[in-house]
Amino acid sequence: MALQSYAARQDYEELYGADETLTGEDLDRALWQASRDADRLTLGRIEAAGGAEALPERAAELVRRAVCVQANWLLEEGSAWRQGLKQYDVGGVSMTFEGTAARDCGICTGMRELLLLSGLCCRGVGP
């Protein structure tokens, strides 16, 4: 069985509107990747349950919203985190991710907070 996205284009458009920059195949890829990030943060509990649709209604809604938030974040700024940014300097602003564990990168705060509310991950997991 192929891994599925836990949110659909319609879920994303309801949250961000149809005019957002993520569309078509780019949106599908971002939703799929965000779903894998949700699996990583919840230690596979969503997949083990049979997907988001198999969860209780409130948890399923939180998962769909979290996946949409993460997909949007991946488009806007997530690529720098995923590529292991080593240094970035612009006008006095500096970013360095050396020595950061892989699990500490690539998850936006919004996704983590929504998944915590769902009860699918504990506070000790994730960034």
Phi, psi and chi 1 to 4 in degrees:
 res  aa     phi    psi   chi1   chi2   chi3   chi4
   1 MET       -  128.2  179.3  175.7  159.7      -
   2 ALA   -73.9  145.2      -      -      -      -
   3 LEU   -66.8  138.6  -65.6  173.9      -      -
   4 GLN  -111.2  162.0   60.1 -178.7  -34.1      -
   5 SER   -80.9  143.3  -66.8      -      -      -
   6 TYR   -89.3   -2.7  -59.4  140.7      -      -
   7 ALA  -137.6  149.9      -      -      -      -
   8 ALA  -106.9  167.9      -      -      -      -
   9 ARG   -52.1  -40.4  -70.1 -178.6 -171.6 -174.6
  10 GLN   -60.9  -41.1  178.2 -177.6  -16.2      -
  11 ASP   -60.6  -44.7  -61.0  -41.9      -      -
  12 TYR   -63.7  -44.6 -178.2   86.3      -      -
  13 GLU   -66.9  -33.1  -69.7  170.7   -3.1      -
  14 GLU   -65.6  -35.2  -74.2  175.3    9.1      -
  15 LEU   -82.0  -41.7 -171.2   59.3      -      -
  16 TYR  -112.7   -9.5  -70.6  103.6      -      -
  17 GLY    91.0  156.1      -      -      -      -
  18 ALA   -75.3  -13.7      -      -      -      -
  19 ASP   -90.0    2.0  -64.4  -26.5      -      -
  20 GLU   -63.2  160.8 -168.5   59.6   38.8      -
  21 THR   -72.4  -22.4   53.4      -      -      -
  22 LEU   -80.5  121.9  -91.0 -178.3      -      -
  23 THR  -145.0  165.5   58.0      -      -      -
  24 GLY    50.4 -132.9      -      -      -      -
  25 GLU   -66.0  -32.7  -70.5 -177.2   18.7      -
  26 ASP   -61.4  -41.9  -70.0  -23.2      -      -
  27 LEU   -66.2  -43.8  177.2   54.8      -      -
  28 ASP   -59.9  -42.7  -69.2  -22.2      -      -
  29 ARG   -65.1  -42.7  -83.6 -168.1  -64.3  -86.3
  30 ALA   -66.1  -39.5      -      -      -      -
  31 LEU   -66.9  -38.1  -70.0  170.5      -      -
  32 TRP   -64.9  -46.2 -172.6   88.3      -      -
  33 GLN   -64.2  -41.2 -178.7   58.1   55.5      -
  34 ALA   -63.8  -33.9      -      -      -      -
  35 SER   -65.8  -38.9  -62.9      -      -      -
  36 ARG   -66.9  -36.0  -56.2  -61.7   60.4   84.2
  37 ASP   -63.9  -38.3  -68.0  -21.2      -      -
  38 ALA   -63.9  -40.9      -      -      -      -
  39 ASP   -60.2  -43.1  -80.4  -25.7      -      -
  40 ARG   -63.8  -42.8 -179.9  167.8   54.6  103.3
  41 LEU   -73.1  -29.4 -164.8   58.3      -      -
  42 THR   -98.8   10.2   61.9      -      -      -
  43 LEU    57.4   35.2  -57.4  175.1      -      -
  44 GLY    79.4   11.0      -      -      -      -
  45 ARG   -66.1  -33.0  -70.1 -177.7 -179.9  103.0
  46 ILE   -69.0  -48.1  -57.9  167.0      -      -
  47 GLU   -61.9  -42.6 -178.3 -177.5   -4.1      -
  48 ALA   -63.3  -30.2      -      -      -      -
  49 ALA   -76.3  -13.6      -      -      -      -
  50 GLY   104.4   18.1      -      -      -      -
  51 GLY    99.9  172.0      -      -      -      -
  52 ALA   -62.6  -34.0      -      -      -      -
  53 GLU   -68.6  -17.7   64.9  -83.8   -6.8      -
  54 ALA   -87.8   -6.9      -      -      -      -
  55 LEU   -82.4  162.1  -62.8  170.6      -      -
  56 PRO   -56.8  152.8  -24.0   32.5      -      -
  57 GLU   -52.5  -46.6 -173.9  176.5  -26.2      -
  58 ARG   -64.6  -45.2 -178.4  173.6 -172.7  -84.2
  59 ALA   -63.5  -41.0      -      -      -      -
  60 ALA   -62.5  -41.6      -      -      -      -
  61 GLU   -64.4  -42.4  175.4   60.3   29.7      -
  62 LEU   -64.2  -39.2  -71.6  167.3      -      -
  63 VAL   -65.2  -46.7  167.3      -      -      -
  64 ARG   -59.0  -45.1  -78.0 -169.4  -62.7  -86.9
  65 ARG   -64.7  -43.0 -173.8  171.4  -71.8  -93.8
  66 ALA   -61.4  -41.8      -      -      -      -
  67 VAL   -64.9  -40.4  166.9      -      -      -
  68 CYS   -65.6  -42.3  -68.6      -      -      -
  69 VAL   -62.3  -44.3  167.4      -      -      -
  70 GLN   -65.3  -41.8  176.5   73.0    2.1      -
  71 ALA   -60.8  -42.2      -      -      -      -
  72 ASN   -65.3  -42.3 -160.7   59.6      -      -
  73 TRP   -64.1  -40.0 -179.3   81.0      -      -
  74 LEU   -58.7  -39.8  -73.4  170.7      -      -
  75 LEU   -67.2  -45.2  172.7   72.1      -      -
  76 GLU   -75.8  -45.5  -68.3  178.0   -4.5      -
  77 GLU  -147.5   -1.0   56.1 -172.3  -80.0      -
  78 GLY   -68.0  -27.2      -      -      -      -
  79 SER   -63.2  -34.4   62.4      -      -      -
  80 ALA   -64.1  -40.0      -      -      -      -
  81 TRP   -68.2  -41.6  -70.1   89.0      -      -
  82 ARG   -69.1  -27.2  -70.1 -158.3  177.0  -81.6
  83 GLN   -89.0    5.6  -66.4  173.3    9.5      -
  84 GLY    65.8   53.2      -      -      -      -
  85 LEU   -48.6  124.5 -179.3   65.8      -      -
  86 LYS   -94.9  -36.0  -63.2  -64.2  179.8 -155.8
  87 GLN  -161.7  144.8 -172.1  164.8   -6.7      -
  88 TYR  -151.9  117.9  177.0   75.1      -      -
  89 ASP  -127.7  125.7  -63.9  -53.6      -      -
  90 VAL  -146.2  116.5  173.8      -      -      -
  91 GLY    46.8   47.1      -      -      -      -
  92 GLY    90.3   -6.6      -      -      -      -
  93 VAL   -97.0  127.9  175.7      -      -      -
  94 SER  -131.3  137.3  177.7      -      -      -
  95 MET  -129.6  131.9  -61.5  171.0   69.5      -
  96 THR  -141.1  128.6  -57.1      -      -      -
  97 PHE  -112.2   19.0  -59.0  139.9      -      -
  98 GLU   -60.1  139.1  -69.1  178.4   24.3      -
  99 GLY    76.4    6.9      -      -      -      -
 100 THR   -85.5  131.7  -57.7      -      -      -
 101 ALA   -66.9  149.1      -      -      -      -
 102 ALA   -59.4  -35.0      -      -      -      -
 103 ARG   -69.2  -17.8   69.4  172.2 -177.4   83.4
 104 ASP   -84.8   -5.3  -66.7  -24.6      -      -
 105 CYS  -118.9  155.0  -62.5      -      -      -
 106 GLY    91.0    4.2      -      -      -      -
 107 ILE  -123.4  124.4  -58.0  -69.3      -      -
 108 CYS   -78.1  156.1   73.0      -      -      -
 109 THR   -60.6  -39.5  -56.9      -      -      -
 110 GLY   -59.5  -43.1      -      -      -      -
 111 MET   -64.6  -46.2  176.6 -177.4 -138.8      -
 112 ARG   -59.8  -43.6 -174.6  176.7   56.9   84.7
 113 GLU   -66.4  -40.4  -70.2  174.6   -2.8      -
 114 LEU   -66.1  -40.4  -72.0  165.7      -      -
 115 LEU   -70.3  -30.6  -70.0  176.5      -      -
 116 LEU   -63.4  -41.3  -76.8  169.1      -      -
 117 LEU   -64.2  -29.7  -72.5  172.8      -      -
 118 SER   -72.4  -18.5   75.1      -      -      -
 119 GLY    82.1    8.3      -      -      -      -
 120 LEU   -89.4  -11.1  -67.3  165.4      -      -
 121 CYS  -139.7  155.4   63.7      -      -      -
 122 CYS   -97.3  166.1   69.3      -      -      -
 123 ARG   -66.1  -18.0  -63.9 -172.9 -175.0  -80.9
 124 GLY   -85.7    0.9      -      -      -      -
 125 VAL  -109.2  135.7  175.4      -      -      -
 126 GLY    93.5 -174.6      -      -      -      -
 127 PRO   -70.0      -   17.8  -22.0      -      -
